[in-house]
């Protein structure tokens, strides 16, 4: 009888020691839940010389994270995220400035974007006639 009581006490103490931290984690989960309310917005942007991404010589790649705050290796992450929010993540809606004059020299520059914007998969590719045309876009998204 004494062995049964001793085993029961040992089992209860072991269960408390093992399961005790788990109950604390369960109670802490609602406090950290608001961080998961942000839909992920994480992108990898690349630029290279060539007619298409498959044939391009890569020059540079940057990362851009926009939720919950702007971050990444993009040199203008805050303004790039603001511009993307302004066009609801539609890269095709980013427009060129009218006051920029570029030569007609064909030296193609291709920009690609892959990742997730507000929880949706994004893949974008655009070939510009030359670096001047790429720079003429009224955006800091492609300025890297």
N, C-alpha and C positions, 0 to 999 in steps of 0.2 A: 504494500500500500504506500509505504514511504517512497519507493522508487517511482511509482506512478505520479505522485504529487511533484516529485523532483523533476521528472521528465516533462510534466505539464508546465511547470514554472519555467524550465529551460526553453521549451518550445515557444511559450508566450514571449519571453524576453528576446529570443532570436527573431520571431516574427515582427516584434516592435522595432528591433534594430534594423532589420532588412526593409520592412515596408514603411517605416516612419518617414524616411526622406522622400519616398514616393508620394505620400499624401501631401507633403509640403509643396512638391512640384505641381501637383494637381491644383492646389489652391492658388499657386502663383500664375498659372496659365492665363486667367482672364486679364491680369494686369499687363501682360505682354501682347495680348491679342490685337490691340489697335495697330501695331506695326505691320501686321499681316493684311490690313485693309488696303494697302497701296498695291495697285496692279504694277507688276514689274515693267520697267522701261530701261532696258540695257541693250546698247547697240555697239557694233564694231563697224567703224567706217574706214575704208581704204581708198587710196588714190594711186593711180599708176599711169604710165604712158602706154597707149595702145588703143585699138578699135573696140575691144571688148575686154571684160574681166579675164576671160580665159586666155587671151593673147597678150595681156598687158604685162609690162615690167613693173612690179610693185615698187612704189616709192616710200609710202608711209601708211601706217595704220594707227588708229586711235580708238579708245573706248569712250563711250558716253552713257552715263547712268543718269536718269532724270527723276526717279522716284525712290525714296521720298524727297531727296534733295539732289541737286545737280553735282555730279562728280565724274571722275574718270581722267584719262590722259588727254582729252580734248582741250586745246588751249583756251577756248572760250565756252566752257561747259554751261555756265549759267545762261548766257544769251542764246546759245544753241538750243537748250531745252525750252526756253521761253518762246523762241520762234517755232519750234516743233509743236508746242502746245497750241500756238496761235493758228496753225493749219491742221490741227488734230492728227498730227503724225503723217500727213500726206506729203511725201517728199516731192511729188510732181507739182504740188501747189506752190512751191517756192519759186519765185519769179526773178527775172533779171532786171537790173536797173536800165533805164532808158538813156541815161546820160553818159554811158561808157562806150567809147569807140575802140573796136578791136580790129586787128588786121585779119585778112582772109586766109592767112597761112594755116594749112592743115597740119597740125601736130597734135593728134588726139590725146585727150586726158580722160580717163574713165574713173568714175567714183562709184563705189559699191557700199551698200548698207545692209547689214544682216543682224538680226537679233529679235528683240521683243519690244513692242511699243504698247503700253497700257494693257499688257497681258495677251496681245495678239502677235503672232509671228509676222515679221517684216523682212522682205528681201527686195532691194531696189538697186538698179544699175542704170547709170546715165553716162553717155559719152559726150564730152564737150569738144568742139573743134580745136581748141587750144587752151592754154592756161589762162589767157586773158578773158576768154568767154566764161570759163569756170569762175573766175574771180568777179565777174560782173554780176553774179547773182546776189540779190539783196538779202544776204543771209550770212551768218557766221557758222552755220552748220557745215558748210563745205570749206571753211577757212582753217585748214590745218596742214 
